[in-house]
Amino acid sequence: MEGKGTRTLYRGPKERSTLEIQRNYQSALESAGFKILFTCAGSECGRPFHWIFYHDMEQRIRGTKSSGSAFDIPQDLRYVSARRVVGDRAVHVSVLIAFDAGFSKLSKQPVTLLEVIESETMDTGMVTVKAEAMSKGIDATGHIAIYGVYFDTNSAAIKEGSSPTLTEITELLTDRPSLKLLVVAPIASNDTADGRKKNRRVELVKQ
């Protein structure tokens, strides 16, 4: 997801349990109108679960030596994620909690990684391939990629935001009634994220 991200690392007092911290965050989020998306604790999260959030060096908050290694040896790990939508704005919250079982003087304390992503619906349809450009591209190479036709996820239903591009395609076919086109989408496998990214467009191919 995209948006403004805020990451904060907290160290709590030794007498507080990770369960107590998780329940306080979850209660606060629900009271604020957030929908809880996922929770897990201990082994049910999966052994390397914390690596998703605090494994690579660029992910870590390294204000101090102890903060940089906060989740190196986590114990009693717990997690909660939540989402709230207000109008066109969505807020996602991720809370990772564990006891730091490392060797620093601040170890044996609960640590909480709080991540908040605030996103807004981005404007689309601002760049549209004109009918004339489509015509020139098809004449030059026999095909042209179009990125302004949007579909619902896992569906052939075309979204309303596609109207400007569809209007230009209609104009192209009206100006050149003898032109016959195939509409093709996939150029790569959908089994990988990179392949799905490449497939996020349609291609007009001259017959």
Rosetta blueprint (number, residue, H / E / L):
1 M L
2 E L
3 G L
4 K E
5 G E
6 T E
7 R E
8 T E
9 L E
10 Y E
11 R E
12 G L
13 P L
14 K L
15 E L
16 R L
17 S L
18 T H
19 L H
20 E H
21 I H
22 Q H
23 R H
24 N H
25 Y H
26 Q H
27 S H
28 A H
29 L H
30 E H
31 S H
32 A L
33 G L
34 F L
35 K E
36 I E
37 L E
38 F E
39 T E
40 C E
41 A E
42 G H
43 S H
44 E H
45 C H
46 G L
47 R L
48 P L
49 F L
50 H L
51 W H
52 I H
53 F H
54 Y H
55 H L
56 D L
57 M H
58 E H
59 Q H
60 R L
61 I L
62 R L
63 G L
64 T L
65 K H
66 S H
67 S H
68 G H
69 S L
70 A L
71 F L
72 D L
73 I L
74 P E
75 Q E
76 D E
77 L E
78 R E
79 Y E
80 V E
81 S E
82 A E
83 R E
84 R E
85 V E
86 V E
87 G L
88 D L
89 R E
90 A E
91 V E
92 H E
93 V E
94 S E
95 V E
96 L E
97 I E
98 A E
99 F E
100 D E
101 A L
102 G L
103 F L
104 S L
105 K L
106 L L
107 S L
108 K L
109 Q E
110 P E
111 V E
112 T E
113 L E
114 L E
115 E E
116 V E
117 I E
118 E E
119 S E
120 E E
121 T L
122 M L
123 D L
124 T L
125 G L
126 M L
127 V L
128 T L
129 V L
130 K L
131 A H
132 E H
133 A H
134 M H
135 S H
136 K H
137 G H
138 I H
139 D H
140 A H
141 T H
142 G L
143 H E
144 I E
145 A E
146 I E
147 Y L
148 G L
149 V L
150 Y L
151 F E
152 D L
153 T L
154 N L
155 S L
156 A L
157 A L
158 I E
159 K L
160 E H
161 G H
162 S H
163 S H
164 P H
165 T H
166 L H
167 T H
168 E H
169 I H
170 T H
171 E H
172 L H
173 L H
174 T H
175 D H
176 R L
177 P L
178 S L
179 L L
180 K L
181 L E
182 L E
183 V E
184 V E
185 A L
186 P L
187 I L
188 A L
189 S L
190 N L
191 D L
192 T L
193 A H
194 D H
195 G H
196 R H
197 K H
198 K H
199 N L
200 R L
201 R L
202 V E
203 E E
204 L E
205 V E
206 K E
207 Q L
